[in-house]
C-alpha cells in the first residue's frame, strides 16, 4: 500500500467532565526509511453539533412523517440488508398489512380521524413486533413489517392472527369507526431470495386475502397460497 500523508476520521470521545461527543481527527504523518509511520502532527476538532444535526437529518429522511415508522425506501433497504445477510437455517418474513376500506373512514369521519387510525396502527405494530424488526408505512394505508429468525408457516399465521385481533382496538373516539385489515405474508426459507421476489410474493398473498373477504391473512410459500386453516392455525 502507498503512503498516506494525511489522515482524517471521526470518533466519539469522552471529555474530562464525562461528556461524550463527536470529534474529527486530522493527522499529517511522517514516515521512516522502512515506509512505516513514525510520528504525526494532528488537530482535534469538536464537530458534535454538526454531526448530531446530520444524524438527525439522516434519520428524518428514513421516517414516515405521520407515523414515525420507516418510509418505503428505508424499509426496502432494511429488507435487502437482511436478505443479503441471511444464513442457512434462518428465515426472513415480510408482512404486508392493508387497512380495509380506509377511504370510507376518511370520507365518513374526516382526514383527522384517518390520520389517527394510521398513527394508532403504527403504535399497534410497534407493540406486537420487536424493537429491531423493520416496521414501515409504505403507502397511504399500507404497512409492511420485515422480521428475521426461525419462522415457520404456523408462527407466521400466529403473528398475523395477533395483528388481526389487535387492529380492532384502533379507531376514533366517539365516532365508531370500525377498523380491520387484510394481511399478506411471504417467507424466504433459505438464502437467495431478492427483495423484489419477497415483496411481490407478499403482495400476491395480500391480494388473495382481500379476495377471500378481507379481514383475513394469507401466506405465499414455495408457490402455494396458504391460509390459517390449511396449516392448522
N, C-alpha and C positions, 0 to 999 in steps of 0.2 A: 504494500500500500504506500501511496505517496505521502509526503509530509504535509501536515496541515498547520499553516502558520497562525491560524485564528480559529478559535472555537467559541461557540455560543450555545447556551442551553438554558432551560427554565426549570427551577426546582422549588419545592416547598421547604422553608427554613423556619426554625423556632428562634425568636429573638430572646434577649436577656430577661424579658418580662414574661416569657412563656407564650407569646402570641405567635400563631402560625400564619405565614403569609408567603405569597409567590414572589420570587426574586429571579432576576436574569443575571447570569454569569457570563461575562465576556473575557476571554483569556487569549493573550498573544503568547505563543510558545517559542522556546529556544531549544535547539537540538544539538546533541553531541556528534562526534565523529561516527558513532555507530547508528546514527539516524534515529535515536531514541530521544524523547523529550527530557530535558534535564532541568528546566526551570520555566517559569511563566509569570507574566505580569497581567493582572486582571482587574476587572471592575465589577462590583456587585450593585445592581440597580433594583430598587423596590418597585415592582410592577403589579402589586397585589390588586389595586383598584382597577387597573386596566384589564387584568386577567379575569377578575370576577365579572366585569361587565361583558367581556367576550363570552365567558362560560354561560352567563345568563342569557345572552342573545342566542347562543347555540341551542340552549335548552328550550327557549321560547320557539325557535324555528322548528323544533320537533313536536311541539304540542298543539293539540286542537284547542282553539281559543275558548270555546264554550265549556268543554268538559275537563280539560287538563290532561286528557289521555294522549297517547301517541297520535299523530296525524297519519295519513295513509302512507306517505313516504317513509316516515320513521319506522312504522310497523313493518313495512316491506323490508327495510334494511335489517331490522331485528330478526325477521324470519330467515332472510338469506344467510346471515351470520350463523344462526343456529343450525340450519340445514347443512352449511359447509363444514361445521364442526361436529356433525352427528357421527357417532361411532356405532359399531355393531352392538346390538342389544338395546340401543336407545331408540326412542320414538320422538317424532315431532308432530304435534297435533294442531290443526287450525280449526277454530270455531268461528263461523260467520253467523251473526245474530241480526235479524231484521225485524224491526217493530212493525207488527201487522196493522194496516190501516192507519198509519201515523198521520197521513194527510187529513183524515177525518177529525183527528184530535185538534190539529191546527185550525181547521175550518170551523169546527163547532165551538171550541173553547178558547181559541186565540193563540197567537205565537208565544206569548209569555208562558202559557201552560205547556205548550210543546217544548219550549226550551227547558222548562223544569223537568219534564219527563226524560229528556235526553241526559240532563245532569244527574238525575236520580238513577238512571240506568247505568251510567258510568260508575257511580258510587256502589251500586249493587255488584257490578263486576269486580270492583276492587276488593269487596268483602269476600267474594267467592274464590278468587284466584290468589296466587302467591305474589309477594312483592316483586319478585324477579321475573314474573311472566310478562309477556308482551301484550298489553291491552290497548286497543286503539279504536278511535272513531274514524271510519274510512269513507263515510258518505253521509248524506243528510240524516238518515235514521238507521244506518247500518254500522255495526260494530264488529270488530274481529279480535280474537284472542289467540295467541300462539304460546303453547306450552311444550316443555320437553320433559323427558323422564322415561318411565317404562309403563306406557298406557296400552291397554287392550280395548277392544270394542265395548265391553261392559263398563269399563271405567269411563270411557268417553260418554256413553249414554247416562251414566250416573251423574256426571258433571252437567250434562245438558238438562237432565231432569231437575237438578238443583236450580239452574237458571230459570227454567220454565215455572218453577214454583215460586221463586222469589220475585219474578217480574210482576206478580200480582200485587206486590206492596207498592209498586210505582204508580203515581197518579197525581192529580191536582186536588188539593184540599177543597172540600165543599162543591166540587164540580162533577164528581162521579165519572171521571174519565177512566174507563176500563182499558188497561194496557196488557197486551200479550205479545208474544214474539214467536218467530219461527227460527230454527237453528239448523244449519248445515255444517257438517264436520268432515274433515279429511285427515288421514293419518299416514305419515311417512314411516314405514316399519323398518326401513334399512337405508343406509346412506345412498345418495344418488338422485333423489327427487329434487327438482328445481322448485323455486318459489312459484313460478308460473303454473306448474303442474299441481302443486298443493292448493293454490288459490282457486284454480279452475275446478278442481275436484270438490272443494268445499262449496263453491258457488253452485255447481250442478246439484249437490246434495241439498242445498238451501232451496233450490227451485222445486225439487221433489217434495220437500217438507211442506212448502206452500201449496203445492198441487194436491197434497193429501188432506188439506183442510185447515192449514195454519195452526199455530199454537202447538206444533209438534217438532220433532227432530229427526234428522236422517244423517247417516254416515255413509260416505263412499269409500270403500276399501277394496283394493285389488280389483277394480272394475265392477264391483257389486254394490248395489244400494241396500243398506241395512237399516232396519228400524228397531226400536226397543223390543218389540215382540219377537223379532227374528233372532235376537241374541239372548232372550230370556230375561229382559230387564222390565 
